Amino acid sequence: MSEITPGSDLSEVADQVSAQARTFLSTVTQVASGGMPGAELSLLVLASSDLLAAGARLAAIVDVVPKERYEPDAGPDTDLDPLREALSKMFDGFDDYTEVVDPVLSEDTGSASLSGDLACVAEALAKGLQHFDSGHELEALWWWQFSYFSLWGERAASALRVLQGLLAHVRLDVEDDVAAEAEYDALHS
């Protein structure tokens, strides 16, 4: 597999993952900037879910192996500390969480942060986009697939679980009288 033929299945997967990576990065950046007040959790759930669907496509294809056994320099790494810090401020009070480190091999728990997870995913996606935008589509596809299995797939799945849990609390944790009134209005409308 030395190159991707335009119009091939791998080319389509690379284009789809590229588009989804750009959408995820755009959404996370807009949310972190405060540009989506009131919709932050919903948008991040949607962006993370869509990205994980792209990751599932990467998992479903054969292992991508570039002809060259080294990674070409795609340029300087994207500095995502400002993104991580902005997300951390936005998630102040509920950024940190506990997770099972490896649910298959152990019951050990560890600490993680939503801002760290989202920034980690963004960093891996941005590196793949650097390769893709430099015309190294196969290298980008290899990177996205490899890092999906080794890094961003797990971090995105953990982030999605936390985001969905937070959104559920926001939507469902209401006072009894408010819930009763809403139920009454729904039944009598």
Secondary structure by P-SEA (a helix, b strand, c coil): ccccccccaaaaaaaaaaaaaaaaaaaaaaaaacccccaaaaaaaaaaaaaaaaaaaaaacccccccccccccccccccaaaaaaaaaaaaccccccccccccccccbbbbbbaaaaaaaaaaaaaaaaaaaaacaaaaaaaaaaaaaaccaaaaaaaaaaaaaaaaaaacccccaaaaaaaaaaaacc
